[in-house]
């Protein structure tokens, strides 16, 4: 969540940032936070004064008793009792204000960096780079229509999956429901090969692999910002009050909740392969067909914890890493800088990677790489001690490297040949085969 220091010292910048993110009632939300904090501070000031007065009266009681002035001592005791009652009331008032303030701050999203473009939605995202052609400054998704030539008609991945016995969508419906596919034969091997390939590449890039739980408690969800913002999109185990993770970002970043790191330990670089679970409530239509949108899927996540001074460099290194994976997989891709209105609740800046599906004639998002500035760290109390022994908030970053379903779909659709589906050369050592036939 945003820090009170930022809200009170840079109020206008915060309001403008929230407005860029299309957050309704930005000014009112900021003013409310300031008003609640004022109430909390006033209660604290009165509490301090009341406790000081109580201490002073308490010190007088002994002197009055020693002097034999029992009436005055009794009166002093009564004043102390009144002050203690008042202190208890002020303590409660302060605690309630603190609770209200925290709850309110959790409803305010992060503010975007200055380089985040203005815009209301996906059409306003800026195309900053592509494997297809050079991008011009200001190119947006809405006016960027260059795609690879289709040539011969291509089969969509759901037909290819059936043709080569790779994925059984109907069996997944039987076992669980829609959005839970069953991978079989070379489909399962391709899935495992991609997992191993992505983890091996992350290891080469210096990421330490983590194997975290795939269910988390509410505190972890709040720490990274999934709760309360995305509560309806998470699967909730109500009896135990646990949540199935939507991404490995949640458990891995929460490793550093309530932790003070040493500056020499930064940047922390972790990666993790997990299953991910998303309800995707309200999703329907052609965009959810096949592997396009699932309730359960595999993903490799990269996470960094860094200093404010180095986090932008870390972000660029993460972007370069994801782009390198797509190049090695020989997939046509483009990189988008998300506009304010299309950013997530918690990010300060985010880039999406999309690959082109020839058969579907559309771009498929396969990764989001975000810098959250101090927003998550403030919720997590994730801090570091600098060279001057001063404790400061860290910056947190994460990205998909990569999410598997749409990568699988793109490989199947883009590499169709008369001989079968060709595997990218970089993947062959992991699949053990060059073609799916």
Residue pairs with C-beta under 8 A, 6 or more apart in sequence:
1 102
1 105
1 106
1 108
1 375
1 378
1 379
2 14
2 105
2 108
2 110
2 111
2 375
2 378
3 374
3 378
3 393
4 33
4 37
4 101
4 105
6 14
7 14
7 30
7 33
7 34
8 34
8 37
11 30
11 34
13 111
14 30
14 111
15 26
15 27
15 30
17 111
17 112
18 26
18 29
18 30
18 108
18 109
18 111
19 26
20 111
20 112
20 116
20 118
20 340
20 341
21 109
21 110
21 111
21 112
21 340
21 341
21 343
22 120
22 340
22 341
23 29
23 108
23 109
29 104
29 107
29 108
30 108
32 104
33 101
33 104
33 105
33 108
36 97
36 100
36 101
36 104
37 97
37 101
39 93
39 97
40 94
40 97
40 98
40 101
43 90
43 93
43 94
43 97
44 94
46 90
47 87
47 90
47 91
47 94
50 83
50 86
50 87
50 90
51 83
51 87
53 83
54 80
54 83
54 84
54 87
57 76
57 79
57 80
57 83
58 76
58 80
60 76
61 73
61 76
61 77
61 80
64 70
64 72
64 73
64 76
65 73
106 222
106 228
106 379
107 228
109 229
109 345
109 346
110 345
110 346
110 347
110 348
110 372
110 373
110 375
111 348
112 340
112 343
112 347
112 348
112 349
113 348
113 349
113 371
113 373
115 337
115 349
116 337
116 338
116 339
116 340
116 343
116 348
116 349
117 124
117 125
117 126
117 337
117 339
117 340
118 124
118 339
118 340
119 125
119 140
119 339
119 340
119 341
119 342
120 339
120 341
120 342
121 339
121 341
121 342
122 141
122 342
123 140
123 141
123 142
124 140
124 141
124 142
124 339
124 341
124 342
125 140
125 141
125 336
125 337
125 338
125 339
125 342
125 352
126 138
126 139
126 140
126 141
126 336
126 337
126 339
127 135
127 139
127 140
127 141
127 144
127 334
127 335
127 336
128 135
128 335
128 336
128 337
128 351
129 135
129 323
129 334
129 335
130 146
130 333
130 334
130 335
131 326
131 327
131 331
131 332
131 333
131 334
132 146
132 147
132 148
132 332
132 334
132 356
133 146
135 144
135 334
141 336
144 334
147 356
147 361
147 363
148 332
148 356
148 358
150 358
150 361
154 358
154 359
154 413
154 416
155 163
155 359
155 413
155 416
156 289
156 290
156 357
156 359
156 360
156 413
157 290
157 291
157 357
157 359
157 408
157 409
157 410
157 412
157 413
158 167
158 169
158 289
158 290
158 291
160 166
160 412
160 413
160 416
160 421
161 167
161 168
161 169
161 187
161 290
161 412
164 185
164 186
164 187
164 420
164 421
164 436
164 437
165 184
165 185
165 186
165 187
166 183
166 184
166 185
166 186
166 187
166 190
166 412
166 436
167 181
167 182
167 183
167 184
167 187
167 291
168 181
168 182
168 184
169 181
169 182
169 290
171 182
172 178
172 179
172 180
172 181
172 182
173 180
175 182
176 296
177 295
178 295
179 280
179 288
179 293
179 294
179 295
179 296
180 294
180 295
180 296
181 291
181 294
183 190
183 191
186 431
186 433
186 436
187 408
189 431
189 432
189 433
190 408
190 411
190 423
190 431
190 436
191 298
191 404
191 408
192 430
193 427
193 430
193 431
193 432
194 402
194 404
194 407
194 408
194 427
194 430
195 273
195 298
195 300
195 404
196 430
197 426
197 427
197 430
198 273
198 300
198 325
198 401
198 402
199 209
199 271
199 273
199 300
200 430
201 321
201 324
201 325
201 328
201 401
202 209
202 271
202 300
202 302
202 321
202 401
203 209
203 271
205 269
205 321
206 269
207 269
207 270
207 271
207 302
208 269
208 270
208 271
209 270
209 271
209 272
209 273
210 248
210 251
210 252
210 255
210 270
210 271
210 272
211 272
211 273
212 248
212 251
212 252
212 255
212 272
212 274
213 245
213 251
214 244
214 245
214 251
214 274
214 275
214 277
215 237
215 242
215 243
215 244
215 245
216 242
216 243
216 245
216 250
216 251
216 254
217 241
217 242
217 243
218 227
218 241
218 243
219 254
219 257
220 243
220 250
220 251
220 254
220 257
221 227
221 231
221 234
221 243
221 250
222 228
222 379
223 250
223 253
223 254
223 257
223 376
223 379
223 380
224 249
224 250
224 253
224 254
224 346
224 376
224 379
224 380
225 345
225 346
225 372
225 375
225 376
225 379
226 234
226 243
226 246
226 250
227 234
227 243
229 345
229 346
230 246
230 345
232 279
232 281
233 246
233 278
233 279
233 280
233 281
234 243
234 244
234 246
234 277
234 278
234 279
235 243
235 244
235 277
235 279
236 242
236 243
236 244
237 243
237 244
244 277
245 251
245 274
245 276
245 277
246 276
246 277
246 278
247 274
247 276
247 299
247 301
247 398
247 400
248 272
248 273
248 274
248 276
248 299
248 300
248 301
248 303
249 301
249 303
249 398
251 272
251 274
252 270
252 272
252 301
252 303
252 398
253 303
253 305
253 376
253 380
253 382
253 396
253 398
254 380
255 270
256 268
256 305
256 380
256 382
256 394
257 380
257 381
257 382
258 380
258 381
258 382
259 381
259 382
259 383
260 383
260 384
260 385
260 391
261 268
261 305
261 382
261 383
261 384
261 385
261 394
262 384
262 385
263 307
263 384
263 385
263 386
263 387
265 384
266 305
266 306
266 307
266 310
266 384
266 394
267 304
267 305
267 306
267 307
267 310
267 311
267 314
268 303
268 304
268 305
268 306
269 302
269 303
269 304
270 302
270 303
270 304
271 300
271 301
271 302
271 303
271 401
272 300
272 301
272 303
273 298
273 299
273 300
274 298
274 299
274 301
275 296
275 297
275 298
276 296
276 297
276 298
276 299
276 403
277 295
277 296
278 294
278 295
279 295
280 288
280 293
280 294
280 295
283 293
287 293
290 409
291 297
291 405
291 406
291 408
291 409
292 364
292 405
292 406
292 409
294 405
297 403
297 404
297 405
298 403
298 404
298 405
299 400
299 402
299 403
299 404
300 400
300 401
300 402
301 398
301 399
301 400
301 401
302 318
302 321
302 398
302 399
302 401
303 396
303 397
303 398
304 311
304 314
304 318
304 396
304 397
304 398
305 377
305 382
305 394
305 395
305 396
305 397
306 314
306 394
306 395
306 396
306 397
307 384
307 386
307 392
307 394
307 395
308 373
308 374
308 392
308 393
308 395
311 371
311 373
311 395
311 397
312 371
314 371
314 395
314 397
315 349
315 369
315 371
315 397
318 369
318 397
318 399
318 401
319 335
319 351
319 369
319 399
321 401
322 353
322 367
322 369
322 399
322 400
322 401
322 402
323 333
323 335
323 353
325 401
325 402
326 333
326 353
326 355
326 366
326 402
328 424
328 426
329 407
329 411
329 424
329 426
329 427
330 415
330 424
330 425
330 426
331 355
331 356
331 407
331 410
331 411
331 414
331 424
332 355
332 356
332 414
333 353
333 354
333 355
333 356
333 366
334 353
334 354
334 356
334 363
335 351
335 352
335 353
335 354
336 351
336 352
336 353
336 354
337 349
337 350
337 351
338 347
338 349
338 350
338 351
338 352
343 349
343 350
344 350
344 368
344 370
346 370
346 372
346 375
346 376
347 370
347 371
347 372
347 375
348 370
348 371
348 372
348 373
348 375
349 370
349 371
350 368
350 369
350 370
350 371
351 368
351 369
351 370
352 365
352 367
352 368
353 365
353 366
353 367
353 368
353 369
353 402
354 363
354 364
354 365
354 366
355 363
355 364
355 366
355 406
355 407
355 410
355 414
356 362
356 363
356 364
356 410
356 414
357 363
357 364
357 406
357 409
357 410
357 413
357 414
358 413
358 414
359 413
360 413
364 406
364 409
364 410
365 406
366 400
366 402
366 403
366 406
366 407
366 410
367 399
367 400
367 401
367 402
367 403
368 399
368 400
369 397
369 398
369 399
369 400
370 397
370 398
370 399
371 395
371 397
372 395
372 396
372 397
372 398
373 395
374 393
374 394
374 395
375 396
376 382
376 396
377 383
377 393
377 394
377 395
377 396
378 393
380 396
382 393
382 394
382 396
383 391
383 392
383 393
383 394
384 391
384 392
384 394
385 391
385 392
386 392
411 421
411 423
411 424
411 427
412 421
412 436
415 421
415 422
415 423
415 424
417 435
419 435
419 437
420 435
420 436
420 437
421 435
421 436
421 437
422 434
422 435
423 431
423 433
423 434
423 435
423 436
428 434
